[in-house]
Amino acid sequence: MELGMNMKDEEKLYKRNGILYSTIMSPPENLDALKNLEAREDDVMLVAYPKCGCNWMVGVLRKIMSTCGYTLPEGPPLIEFHSPEVQK
């Protein structure tokens, strides 16, 4: 929060491939690390456009996973929010 308060408005967002991203929540190095991400056999990924019920679907997936005995990850479910170290 403090980081955002000390930034100029024009520094808070950046554009990549025509899409605006938050510098604080999804810094460029997070998106760069996604280029090398290799999905595992047991990974579950939800890919969707913004404002199409993605949060609702995350809730549905979490319910299914917990019912099936999977350990639910902590933290935000959006991979672009995770640092390159966590993505490994």
C-alpha positions as protocol buffer text, in pm:
chain_id: "A"
residue {
  index: 1
  type: MET
  ca { x: 0 y: 0 z: 0 }
}
residue {
  index: 2
  type: GLU
  ca { x: 278 y: 238 z: 95 }
}
residue {
  index: 3
  type: LEU
  ca { x: 460 y: 164 z: -230 }
}
residue {
  index: 4
  type: GLY
  ca { x: 158 y: 277 z: -431 }
}
residue {
  index: 5
  type: MET
  ca { x: 124 y: 597 z: -233 }
}
residue {
  index: 6
  type: ASN
  ca { x: 481 y: 694 z: -318 }
}
residue {
  index: 7
  type: MET
  ca { x: 442 y: 630 z: -692 }
}
residue {
  index: 8
  type: LYS
  ca { x: 329 y: 876 z: -955 }
}
residue {
  index: 9
  type: ASP
  ca { x: 4 y: 781 z: -1126 }
}
residue {
  index: 10
  type: GLU
  ca { x: 182 y: 715 z: -1456 }
}
residue {
  index: 11
  type: GLU
  ca { x: 415 y: 466 z: -1279 }
}
residue {
  index: 12
  type: LYS
  ca { x: 131 y: 254 z: -1137 }
}
residue {
  index: 13
  type: LEU
  ca { x: 34 y: 96 z: -1470 }
}
residue {
  index: 14
  type: TYR
  ca { x: 222 y: -33 z: -1769 }
}
residue {
  index: 15
  type: LYS
  ca { x: 105 y: -168 z: -2102 }
}
residue {
  index: 16
  type: ARG
  ca { x: 214 y: -502 z: -2244 }
}
residue {
  index: 17
  type: ASN
  ca { x: 77 y: -631 z: -2573 }
}
residue {
  index: 18
  type: GLY
  ca { x: -197 y: -368 z: -2555 }
}
residue {
  index: 19
  type: ILE
  ca { x: -314 y: -470 z: -2205 }
}
residue {
  index: 20
  type: LEU
  ca { x: -275 y: -255 z: -1893 }
}
residue {
  index: 21
  type: TYR
  ca { x: -118 y: -420 z: -1588 }
}
residue {
  index: 22
  type: SER
  ca { x: -61 y: -298 z: -1234 }
}
residue {
  index: 23
  type: THR
  ca { x: 305 y: -234 z: -1163 }
}
residue {
  index: 24
  type: ILE
  ca { x: 251 y: -331 z: -799 }
}
residue {
  index: 25
  type: MET
  ca { x: 36 y: -645 z: -837 }
}
residue {
  index: 26
  type: SER
  ca { x: 182 y: -780 z: -1164 }
}
residue {
  index: 27
  type: PRO
  ca { x: 529 y: -634 z: -1218 }
}
residue {
  index: 28
  type: PRO
  ca { x: 694 y: -705 z: -1555 }
}
residue {
  index: 29
  type: GLU
  ca { x: 929 y: -966 z: -1407 }
}
residue {
  index: 30
  type: ASN
  ca { x: 627 y: -1177 z: -1300 }
}
residue {
  index: 31
  type: LEU
  ca { x: 495 y: -1183 z: -1655 }
}
residue {
  index: 32
  type: ASP
  ca { x: 843 y: -1248 z: -1797 }
}
residue {
  index: 33
  type: ALA
  ca { x: 875 y: -1555 z: -1572 }
}
residue {
  index: 34
  type: LEU
  ca { x: 550 y: -1696 z: -1713 }
}
residue {
  index: 35
  type: LYS
  ca { x: 725 y: -1749 z: -2047 }
}
residue {
  index: 36
  type: ASN
  ca { x: 930 y: -2029 z: -1888 }
}
residue {
  index: 37
  type: LEU
  ca { x: 652 y: -2180 z: -1679 }
}
residue {
  index: 38
  type: GLU
  ca { x: 601 y: -2551 z: -1735 }
}
residue {
  index: 39
  type: ALA
  ca { x: 267 y: -2693 z: -1629 }
}
residue {
  index: 40
  type: ARG
  ca { x: 273 y: -3010 z: -1425 }
}
residue {
  index: 41
  type: GLU
  ca { x: 40 y: -3301 z: -1485 }
}
residue {
  index: 42
  type: ASP
  ca { x: -168 y: -3219 z: -1175 }
}
residue {
  index: 43
  type: ASP
  ca { x: -191 y: -2840 z: -1228 }
}
residue {
  index: 44
  type: VAL
  ca { x: -537 y: -2686 z: -1256 }
}
residue {
  index: 45
  type: MET
  ca { x: -555 y: -2367 z: -1461 }
}
residue {
  index: 46
  type: LEU
  ca { x: -848 y: -2138 z: -1522 }
}
residue {
  index: 47
  type: VAL
  ca { x: -801 y: -1906 z: -1817 }
}
residue {
  index: 48
  type: ALA
  ca { x: -1063 y: -1636 z: -1869 }
}
residue {
  index: 49
  type: TYR
  ca { x: -1122 y: -1279 z: -1970 }
}
residue {
  index: 50
  type: PRO
  ca { x: -1177 y: -1021 z: -1694 }
}
residue {
  index: 51
  type: LYS
  ca { x: -1534 y: -963 z: -1577 }
}
residue {
  index: 52
  type: CYS
  ca { x: -1667 y: -1295 z: -1707 }
}
residue {
  index: 53
  type: GLY
  ca { x: -1729 y: -1476 z: -1378 }
}
residue {
  index: 54
  type: CYS
  ca { x: -1368 y: -1573 z: -1313 }
}
residue {
  index: 55
  type: ASN
  ca { x: -1390 y: -1512 z: -935 }
}
residue {
  index: 56
  type: TRP
  ca { x: -1705 y: -1723 z: -917 }
}
residue {
  index: 57
  type: MET
  ca { x: -1534 y: -2003 z: -1111 }
}
residue {
  index: 58
  type: VAL
  ca { x: -1230 y: -1986 z: -879 }
}
residue {
  index: 59
  type: GLY
  ca { x: -1471 y: -2050 z: -592 }
}
residue {
  index: 60
  type: VAL
  ca { x: -1624 y: -2347 z: -775 }
}
residue {
  index: 61
  type: LEU
  ca { x: -1280 y: -2495 z: -850 }
}
residue {
  index: 62
  type: ARG
  ca { x: -1166 y: -2450 z: -489 }
}
residue {
  index: 63
  type: LYS
  ca { x: -1480 y: -2628 z: -366 }
}
residue {
  index: 64
  type: ILE
  ca { x: -1426 y: -2920 z: -607 }
}
residue {
  index: 65
  type: MET
  ca { x: -1058 y: -2946 z: -515 }
}
residue {
  index: 66
  type: SER
  ca { x: -1122 y: -2941 z: -139 }
}
residue {
  index: 67
  type: THR
  ca { x: -1396 y: -3204 z: -175 }
}
residue {
  index: 68
  type: CYS
  ca { x: -1151 y: -3427 z: -366 }
}
residue {
  index: 69
  type: GLY
  ca { x: -886 y: -3391 z: -96 }
}
residue {
  index: 70
  type: TYR
  ca { x: -647 y: -3153 z: -270 }
}
residue {
  index: 71
  type: THR
  ca { x: -447 y: -2912 z: -56 }
}
residue {
  index: 72
  type: LEU
  ca { x: -560 y: -2565 z: -155 }
}
residue {
  index: 73
  type: PRO
  ca { x: -290 y: -2308 z: -225 }
}
residue {
  index: 74
  type: GLU
  ca { x: -264 y: -2005 z: -3 }
}
residue {
  index: 75
  type: GLY
  ca { x: -242 y: -1657 z: -147 }
}
residue {
  index: 76
  type: PRO
  ca { x: -395 y: -1515 z: -459 }
}
residue {
  index: 77
  type: PRO
  ca { x: -507 y: -1770 z: -716 }
}
residue {
  index: 78
  type: LEU
  ca { x: -386 y: -1552 z: -1003 }
}
residue {
  index: 79
  type: ILE
  ca { x: -49 y: -1668 z: -1130 }
}
residue {
  index: 80
  type: GLU
  ca { x: 49 y: -1325 z: -1261 }
}
residue {
  index: 81
  type: PHE
  ca { x: 50 y: -1200 z: -899 }
}
residue {
  index: 82
  type: HIS
  ca { x: 320 y: -1450 z: -795 }
}
residue {
  index: 83
  type: SER
  ca { x: 688 y: -1365 z: -804 }
}
residue {
  index: 84
  type: PRO
  ca { x: 923 y: -1560 z: -1033 }
}
residue {
  index: 85
  type: GLU
  ca { x: 1056 y: -1750 z: -728 }
}
residue {
  index: 86
  type: VAL
  ca { x: 707 y: -1874 z: -636 }
}
residue {
  index: 87
  type: GLN
  ca { x: 630 y: -1967 z: -997 }
}
residue {
  index: 88
  type: LYS
  ca { x: 918 y: -2218 z: -989 }
}
